[in-house]
Amino acid sequence: MLSCLDDFLATLDEVDGTVIKMGLSSALGEQELMAVHYFLDARHVSCPMPLLRAKVALKTMSEGESLCLLATDRHSQTDLMAYCQKNMLDIRMWQHEVVFYFVITK
């Protein structure tokens, strides 16, 4: 889990970084994007790993902080939405190309 968008994008190759930044910008304004505290890449891992990684990350976060999680497993939508609803966490989800984006606020 990385705590800065620039640090997160630096871990990706140039093509992935461009695609991910476009996906983030497609649903979040610049101010909203800057309000995200942590970024977690759960692409290319099968369920339930995106949910498990989100749970671990959320345990370390404070109230009001946001986590942006990226996943490619289509079942992650159901798992993360149900988890957030059960735990009364705010979640925003969208898809850009093959990546699902989740912004979860504790």
Steps between C-alpha positions, in 0.01 A plus 500: 500500500643835399397833645553728203366490145841586355667221700233257386531598133880471526461128575328445163648489154429799276204342317332373819560833671334691216200264487454506879525879515238527223274261690533700820440827317192358326302502827690719744579868472849615586393617847325168572803309379730698727272415795572126459750401769609152390525299178495122474558298183304174508494452125563151365419325828191287544231533763506508791843668493382854408260491796762357737755762396241774549417370849867507603545851361183631665615377841796738485295800389337769710138616481443726202795366298445354153645200322503462123513133404542375143385151404445302182305206646134573423389320817682759709208738439258279689742421782613857562152654469356247748788546745472878493124492540525258793766716669334832414792623291448745217593344166508636149559258211547541125662315214742634239609249236566172688577657837248549780571801721379520860535798729418391853475756778523382857 
